Amino acid sequence: MQGIQDIKDQQLIKHFSYINGSWHSSETEFEVTNPANGNVVAKVSNAGIAETELAVKSAKSVLKMWSAKSANERAGLMRNWFNLMMQHQDDLGRILTLEQGKPLAEAKGEIAYGAAFIEWFSEEGKRVYGDTIPGPSGDKRIIVIKQPVGVVASITPWNFPNAMIARKAAAALAAGCTFVVRPATQTPLSALAMAELAERAGIPAGVFNVVTGDDARGMGKVLTQHPDIAKFTFTGSTGVGQSLIAQCATTVKKVSMELGGNAPFIVFDDADIDAAVQGAIVSKYRNAGQTCVCTNRIFVQESVLEHFTEKFTAAVAELSIGDGLSEGTTIGPMISKTALDDVNKLVTESVAAGATITLGGDNHPAGENFYQPTIMTNVTNDMPIAANEIFGPVSPIISFTDESDVLAMANDCEYGLASYFYSRDIGRIWRVAEGLEYGMVGINEGIISNAAAPFGGMKQSGNGREGSKYGLDDYLEIKYLCMGGLDK
Ligand code: NAP
């Protein structure tokens, strides 16, 4: 059985929090387990409020030094970090699979995706341009400069243990901010490996800090309420995000929230059905359906319903379930038994409400955290499987006849993160793209996220953007300089 002992560079496996450039042990430890088999992968020190406060203090103490560096200097160090991540892509991918479960090819893809944000923002940090604005009178000039917001704190989820940190840290560091992250309890090892490589890259002590611990609430209070933190950025569920926004209100922090989703995937009758099937497979079953941009509801126009469902079912039946480190696995385990039970409950309740299981629909014999890739038909938009974020490998298919009806159903939800549709009709493409109340729209495309594009949601899917020039703005303050008394 492959395990942590097979990682080539054993120095990437860290057990302590990384604060102010050194590794901090705590009095107690917590276990990181492999969701594929329940084996303990490693024990990690259980930091708490005191260590979190220390990390904030260290980030504050080097803020002036880091922000005073030229964008070029910061870019050079970040480029080193990017290179090291890519050089260690295989090891980082294996660590990620061991603690999170996704297939190794996907895990390595996540490392490349996360590293791409570090590369992209290292370059974009050189383009923090200001502005000059014509003044209201001859003796005045208006100048706009942009400056780093200050110390940035973040909390990240388990579903992308590397990339959710990289997306935030890259923009923050490029803007001249310093950074503290508390990764999810289930996946601290990827975060600590990133810290080891940040140190090797020459990023100065205190600029990038990682505190690992299972006291989410206590550590979260420090990260949302500490007066030395200027900005808080979170990726996770909408419910937790709502309470963290409220906590940030007491010190009026800037906040960015990447929260839950309920992505519609619409197949119109003029679509390329083979392309739509492929798009639905990648947008639904990647990471065993545990991504915020995962297709959650598949709407298919009635005249192509049978054709699409047949081809889609055949493609889903080809997916190979197993340990993410086994050759050929395309779907790994779910993160936990609780997560699996939640999915099972949505399926069972929806069957009771009239839905039909066409494929799968139950636990998979590969292990207690494995769920069969599932397809459900005869689903309506109000059934539990459609009304909730599934976060598992289940595709509910809903039929429709009319473009305006499907738009209304797609938008009838509190989320607004990703959406997808397949059509070859240019008029329809514009109407539907403009009509979807979502921050991101994949048009004839099932994989839409990359470092150059603004990732983020509308409605209760959050606010702010990660990636792209818009993502850098989230870590910058606009300062207006009014120069007066210029008359002779
Ligand atoms: P979650 O329960 O909200 O947890 C996310 C993070 O918040 C974890 O680090 C967790 O710590 C921490 N946390 C939980 N309760 C907290 C509290 N009271 N105070 C402070 N921190 C707290 O979400 P999840 O179930 O792990 O992740 C799945 C969710 O994330 C889904 O809704 C998904 O859509 C969303 N997501 C969104 C995006 C996006 O970009 N929009 C990307 C990925 C995921 P512990 O690990 O200790 O519980």
Boltz pocket constraint, residues with backbone or C-beta under 6 A from the ligand:
constraints:
  - pocket:
      binder: B
      contacts: [[A, 155], [A, 156], [A, 157], [A, 158], [A, 159], [A, 160], [A, 164], [A, 182], [A, 183], [A, 184], [A, 185], [A, 186], [A, 213], [A, 214], [A, 215], [A, 216], [A, 217], [A, 219], [A, 220], [A, 221], [A, 235], [A, 236], [A, 237], [A, 238], [A, 240], [A, 241], [A, 243], [A, 257], [A, 258], [A, 259], [A, 260], [A, 261], [A, 291], [A, 292], [A, 293], [A, 389], [A, 417], [A, 457], [A, 461], [A, 462]]
      max_distance: 6.0
